Amino acid sequence: MGEYVEANGTTIWTESRGQGPDILLIAGLSDPAEAWQAQLDGLSDRYRVITFDNRGSGRTPLPDGLMSVAMMADDAAELLRVLRVDRAHVVGYSGGSVIAQELALRHPEAVRSLVLTSTWARADAYFTAMARFWHWLATGAPDERAMLEAFYLWIYTPRAHADGTVQRFIDETLAFPYPQSAEAFQRQLEPFMRHDTLDRLSGITAPTLVLAGERDIAAPPQLGRVVADAIPGARFEVMAEEAHQPFQESPDVFNARVEDFWREVVGETRPS
């Protein structure tokens, strides 16, 4: 069920489905809550799955002034408070993973466990150049379809381009009734480019799983390895033949892996 929630001085669109242990899913650059559709569908029969539109995505307005990852982390924490969630298993991908890092650092009491997918602690030279190109692409592409076709080269596997999955995602994005403007894309991208938690990650106390796609060229495995090495006790795993968004391309595999992790965190075993 979707609804607007007043949190942290703004109106945030949130989707909450199911009953059970609380799961908070944080989307990345540009993506609305619907990016997590396979998790909303695949996990809500046994969990309370919560996700939302970050500022400047979907139905949540773009704020005036400078945006920051810390601001978006505070949004997530306040959203949980308003929804009366004491602690949640937090999952973030890409830009959502860096929001999740800040959430765990700024509001550790709200985070039961942490799954960081396609993540980084500090941009390297390649990442910075790539993000600058994306910034230009938002206004330089001849039209929105051309922009998405180019942008998605960094996001999805060659197989997803070959089998029509990417074209389906593009068609769905273009048909979405709450499109993101080029300005919102650029302003959301900027804080992700500035993100730097490398010297603070040792302060994360939540059990953490870092997942990287073997074929991810946007946030390659070596960047995720740095994050995992910096967080005490974190586990690092590479998903074979996956790219930047395995939760969409291989949702059954992704859902099973994160659910196994949650069971480990709470000391349960998977039913035989």
C-alpha positions in Angstrom: 0.0 0.0 0.0 1.4 3.4 -1.0 1.0 6.6 0.9 2.5 10.0 1.5 4.3 10.5 4.8 5.5 13.7 6.4 9.1 13.1 7.5 12.2 15.3 8.0 10.5 18.4 6.6 9.3 16.9 3.4 6.5 14.7 1.9 7.9 11.3 1.1 6.1 8.7 -0.9 6.4 5.3 0.7 5.3 1.7 -0.1 4.7 -0.8 2.7 3.6 -4.3 2.1 3.3 -7.5 4.2 3.7 -8.4 7.8 6.7 -9.7 9.8 10.2 -8.5 10.4 10.8 -5.0 9.1 12.8 -4.6 5.9 13.7 -1.1 4.5 14.8 -1.0 0.9 16.6 2.2 -0.3 16.7 2.8 -4.1 19.6 4.4 -6.0 20.0 7.2 -8.4 16.8 8.2 -10.3 14.8 5.1 -9.3 11.5 5.3 -7.5 10.1 2.7 -5.1 9.0 0.5 -8.0 12.6 -0.4 -8.7 12.2 -2.9 -5.8 9.0 -4.5 -7.3 10.6 -8.0 -7.3 11.4 -7.7 -3.6 8.0 -6.2 -2.8 6.4 -9.2 -4.6 8.9 -11.8 -3.5 9.4 -11.1 0.2 6.2 -9.5 1.5 4.5 -12.8 2.3 6.9 -13.2 5.3 8.3 -9.7 5.9 7.0 -6.1 6.2 8.7 -4.6 3.2 9.1 -0.8 3.2 10.5 1.3 0.4 10.2 4.9 -0.7 11.0 7.5 -3.3 14.2 9.4 -2.4 14.1 13.2 -2.7 13.8 14.1 -6.4 12.6 10.7 -7.5 9.1 9.6 -8.3 6.5 11.3 -6.1 8.9 12.8 -3.5 9.7 16.4 -4.3 13.1 17.8 -5.1 14.2 20.1 -2.2 15.5 23.6 -2.6 19.2 24.1 -2.0 22.0 21.6 -1.7 21.2 17.9 -1.3 23.3 15.6 0.7 23.6 11.9 1.4 23.2 12.7 5.1 19.9 14.5 4.4 18.6 11.4 2.6 19.8 9.1 5.4 17.9 11.3 7.9 14.8 11.0 5.7 15.1 7.2 5.9 15.5 7.3 9.7 12.6 9.7 10.2 10.4 7.6 7.9 11.0 4.6 10.0 10.1 6.5 13.2 6.9 7.8 11.6 6.0 4.3 10.6 6.8 3.1 14.1 9.6 0.8 13.1 12.2 0.5 15.9 14.8 -1.4 13.8 14.9 -2.7 10.3 17.0 -4.9 8.1 18.3 -2.2 5.7 19.1 -3.0 2.0 20.5 -0.4 -0.4 21.9 -0.5 -3.9 24.1 2.0 -5.6 23.2 5.5 -4.4 20.8 3.8 -1.9 23.8 1.8 -0.6 25.6 5.0 0.3 22.5 6.4 1.9 22.3 3.1 3.9 26.0 3.6 5.0 25.1 7.0 6.4 22.0 5.7 8.0 24.0 3.1 9.8 26.5 5.7 10.9 24.1 8.5 11.9 21.2 6.3 13.3 22.7 3.0 14.3 19.8 2.2 16.6 17.5 2.0 13.6 19.6 -0.6 11.7 19.2 -4.3 12.6 21.4 -5.4 9.7 22.8 -3.9 6.5 23.0 -5.2 2.9 25.1 -3.0 0.6 24.8 -3.8 -3.1 26.9 -2.2 -5.8 28.5 0.1 -3.3 31.5 2.3 -2.8 33.1 4.3 0.1 35.0 6.9 -1.9 34.8 7.7 -5.7 38.0 6.8 -7.6 39.0 8.5 -10.8 37.0 6.2 -13.1 33.9 6.5 -11.0 34.2 10.3 -11.0 34.7 10.5 -14.8 31.7 8.2 -15.3 29.5 10.2 -13.0 30.5 13.5 -14.7 29.5 11.9 -18.1 26.1 10.9 -16.6 25.6 14.5 -15.4 26.2 15.7 -19.0 24.2 12.9 -20.5 21.0 14.0 -18.7 20.8 17.2 -20.7 23.0 16.3 -23.7 21.2 13.2 -25.0 18.9 13.9 -27.9 15.8 12.5 -26.0 15.0 10.6 -22.9 15.0 7.2 -24.6 18.5 7.8 -26.0 19.6 8.9 -22.5 18.3 5.7 -20.9 19.8 3.5 -23.7 23.2 5.0 -23.0 22.9 5.2 -19.2 21.8 1.6 -18.9 25.0 0.4 -20.6 26.6 0.8 -17.1 23.7 -0.7 -15.2 22.7 -4.0 -16.8 24.4 -7.1 -18.1 25.0 -7.8 -21.8 22.4 -10.6 -21.5 19.8 -8.1 -20.4 20.5 -6.0 -23.4 20.3 -9.0 -25.7 17.1 -10.6 -24.3 14.9 -7.5 -24.3 15.0 -6.9 -20.6 16.6 -3.5 -21.0 14.2 -2.4 -23.6 11.3 -3.5 -21.3 12.8 -1.4 -18.4 13.2 1.6 -20.7 9.6 1.3 -21.9 8.4 1.0 -18.3 10.5 4.1 -17.3 9.1 6.2 -20.1 5.6 5.2 -19.2 6.0 5.9 -15.5 3.6 8.7 -14.6 6.1 10.5 -12.3 9.2 11.0 -14.5 12.3 12.5 -13.1 13.5 15.7 -14.6 17.0 16.2 -15.9 17.6 18.7 -13.1 16.5 16.2 -10.4 18.8 13.5 -11.9 21.8 15.8 -11.8 21.1 17.2 -8.4 20.6 13.7 -7.0 23.8 12.5 -8.7 25.9 15.3 -7.2 25.8 14.1 -3.5 26.6 10.5 -4.6 29.7 11.8 -6.4 30.8 13.6 -3.2 30.1 10.6 -1.0 33.0 9.7 1.2 32.7 7.4 4.3 36.0 5.6 4.0 37.4 6.9 7.2 34.2 6.4 9.1 33.0 2.9 8.1 34.8 1.3 11.0 32.0 2.9 13.1 29.3 0.7 11.6 28.2 -1.8 14.2 25.4 -3.6 12.3 26.0 -7.0 10.8 26.8 -6.2 7.2 26.8 -8.1 3.9 28.4 -6.4 0.9 27.3 -7.8 -2.5 29.0 -6.9 -5.8 28.2 -7.9 -9.4 31.1 -9.6 -11.1 30.3 -7.7 -14.3 29.4 -4.4 -12.7 31.4 -1.6 -14.4 29.7 1.3 -12.5 30.6 0.1 -9.0 33.0 -2.8 -9.7 33.8 -5.4 -7.1 37.0 -3.8 -6.0 35.0 -0.8 -4.7 32.7 -3.1 -2.7 35.7 -4.9 -1.3 37.1 -1.7 0.1 33.7 -1.1 1.9 33.6 -4.6 3.3 37.2 -4.4 4.5 36.5 -1.2 6.4 33.4 -2.4 8.2 34.2 -4.6 11.2 33.0 -8.2 10.6 31.4 -7.4 7.2 31.0 -10.2 4.7 31.9 -9.6 1.0 30.5 -11.7 -1.8 30.6 -11.4 -5.6 27.6 -12.5 -7.6 28.8 -14.3 -10.7 27.8 -12.9 -14.1 25.8 -10.1 -12.5 26.1 -6.3 -13.1 24.9 -3.3 -11.1 21.4 -4.3 -10.3 21.2 -8.1 -9.7 18.1 -7.6 -7.6 16.2 -6.8 -10.8 18.0 -9.2 -13.2 18.1 -12.2 -10.9 15.6 -11.4 -8.1 15.1 -15.0 -6.9 18.8 -15.5 -6.4 19.2 -12.0 -4.8 16.1 -12.5 -2.5 17.3 -15.9 -1.3 20.8 -14.6 -0.5 19.6 -11.6 1.5 17.0 -13.7 3.3 19.7 -16.2 4.3 21.7 -13.4 5.7 18.8 -12.0 7.7 18.2 -15.5 9.1 21.8 -15.7 10.2 21.6 -12.3 11.9 18.6 -13.4 14.0 19.9 -16.9 14.6 17.4 -18.8 12.5 17.9 -21.5 10.0 16.1 -21.9 6.7 13.2 -24.5 6.9 14.0 -27.8 5.2 
